[in-house]
Amino acid sequence: MTTVAIKYEMPIFGNTIQEMQFKYPELFWALFLLLIPIFIHLFQLRRFKKTPFTNVKFLKKVVSESRQSNTLKKWLLLFTRMLLLAAFIFAFAQPFFAKETALKSKETVIYLDNSFSLELKDDGATLLENAVQELIKTLPKTERFTLFTNTKTFRNTTLPEVQNEFLALAASNNQLQLNEIYLKGNTLFSTDNSTEKNLIVLSDFQQNMVGSQLDSLQNVNVHWVTLRAEETTNVAVDSAYIESESSENLNLSVKLSGSGKITNIPVSLFNGDKLVAKTSTSFNEFKKGTANFSIPKNEAFDGKIEITDSGLTYDNSLYFTIAEKEKIKVLAIGDTQNTFLNRIFTKDEFVYTASELKSLNYSNLPAQNFIVLNNLEQIPSSLTTSLKVFTDNGGHLTIIPSTISNIDSYNALTSNYGATAFLQNKRDEREITNISFSHPLYRNVFEKNVTNFQYPKVSAYYKIKTVAPTALAFQDNEPFLISNNTFYLFTSSLSTENSNFINSPIVVPTFYNMASGSLNLPPLYSVLGQSVSVDVPTSLAQDDILKLKKGSYEFIPQQQSLSNKVSLSFNESLKEDGTYEIRQDEKTIKNISFNYDRNESNLTYLNIQDQKTASTSTSISSLFQTIEKDSTVTELWKWFVILALVLLFIEVLIQKYLK
């Protein structure tokens, strides 16, 4: 039978209004039974009996008093019986006190933060381990709930079903933002608007969790439980880079940061598993420190920087790889008299070759990484076809026109890149004044936007039509240098008769970055979770692939096989830090290192009292006690049964002692 509840408001505890509700309100029809004792009472009042007495004079007062006592007794019995019957009716209607939400079905979704910052220890265990244990103790064994972390989701489950997986939860380098937590939590609730929905967020609430304005959820009760340790001391190996180099050594600089009470700390440098150096680092007033190491140049070095502290463990190691640098193959076709390219592409980093068009060996083109067409008057159709194949296979191409170039032959090639076309040759001296500082060519070249630059100039240039982005432009924003992924085009000849651009300081980073971008060599190390692209100079047979291997763990990255290299792409798929071998047919080609992002190492927290979107609690058990209290139903039928028994006892006393 479907139960129905009605509300009856009654004041208790002063001004507080408590709602009394009834499980079976239809039983109140039985209150008409109260008419029965009323009818019996009225009938008894009409009945009387004559009793003869020998002398009425002496009994008059006694008779009067007896009639008054009898009338009072009947009225007391009437009220007692009516209250007795009403008490039984109320008892069978099963009254109770409860909040409106206590009568609704409950949906509970729990977010458990398992990011690295929850590795801080408190009372001998990590915050994550303590939270898991408290959840296991607190969650009702039969109640269904949904729990999600930064890496896993357990939908509509019970504690016995997932307890073992809870205990095996490990810290992760992923960290959801609060808006992401709200959004995902909201999708895990049903669409039933009649249920009471509770989203419980268990986290330490670091400041980096707030990415944007935090919006409240509609029809969802949000509860925050802070998981924090009493001691928040931590030291992290933040970064490492080659600060300088000499003829024999590389100077490696290591940056460290800390929080809490920290003093000097030892820093160790390993090459593989071999300890090669150790130093001590002190920290300044901003909790920053630096360690410096000297590493032999031109030697393979699989480095690991390691510290030991009582805080987080994931940031105690930083891996890096220094390998023999792969030289980039550069081919210049055209003007071999102009030697500015030869001065830029030095032998320690590049394999530079210059060739005149008439002596060009076309079979050498696929083996190059970067090709420069320098000051050609005309581009043969055969070269156009070969260069198109070259760029389609990942090669990079730069075109520097001649002052008297054949526009049609150039357009046959440039039309393949950003719909670029030469329109006309203009004899007009122009200064190159506009630099796109956000362009990949110049992104890390200037410390700040330059305004007092000694601008180069040209005597003549080509007006072009293109949709490719502009890297350098004249004062009227006409493009001087454009780029489209693997393609670069100057709109003017760089011969000394036409331009002084090759004498400008900007020429070196321009061409150096063009060539460097043609082969993405592995950096010192990469950060897990960030998009990384690495080129491996090797050729793959059909159905052959490159693998990453570290110990017994193997990983196949996303890869694209080109004519003279394989481009590897890494995103969020790789989860574990360390130095990996890049292997082809069980042969190691080179090594590459990955490290966790250090965002979690900054132990600064939100002031959760300032937020208005959720209730707050300091422990899991206290929150569940509050939720359980709000869901409590106080049944009153027992009290009405007791009241009925008391009234029955009162009736007996009235019958016995009231004459």
Buried (B, 14 or more C-beta within 10 A) or exposed (E): EEEEBBEEEEEEEEEEEBBBBBBBBEBBEBBEEBEEBEEBBEEEEEEEEEEEEEEEEEEEEEEEEEEEEBEEBBEBBBEBBBBBBBBBBBBBBBBBBBBEEBBBEBBBBBBBBBBBBBBBBBEEEBBBBBBBBBBBEBBEEEEBBBBBBBBBEBEEBBBEEBBEEBEEBEBBBBBBBBBBBBEBBBEBBEEEEEBBBBBBBBBBBBEBBBEEEBEEBEEBBBBBBBBBBEEBBBBBBBBBEBEEEEEEEBBBBBBBBBBBEBEEBEBBBBBEEEEBBEEEBEBEEEBEBBBEBBBEBEEEBBBBBBBEBEBBBBBBBBBBBBBEEBBBBBBBBBBBEBEBBBEBBEEEBBBBBBBEBEEBEEEEBBBBBBBBBBBBBBBEEEBBEBBBEBBEBBBBBBBBBBBEBBBEBBBBBBBBBBEBBBEEBBEEEBEBBBBBBEBBBBEEBEEEEBEEBEBBBBBBBBEBEBEBBBBBBBEEEBBBBBBBEBBBBBBBBBBEEBBBBBEBEBBBBBBBBBBBBBBBBBBBBBBBBEEBEBBBBBBBEEEEBBBBBBEEEEBEBEBEBBBBBBBBBBEEEBBEBBBBBBBBEEEEBBBBBBBBBBBBBBBEBBEBEEBEEBBBBEBBEEBBEEBEEBBEEEEBBEBBBEBBEBBBEBBEEBEEEEE
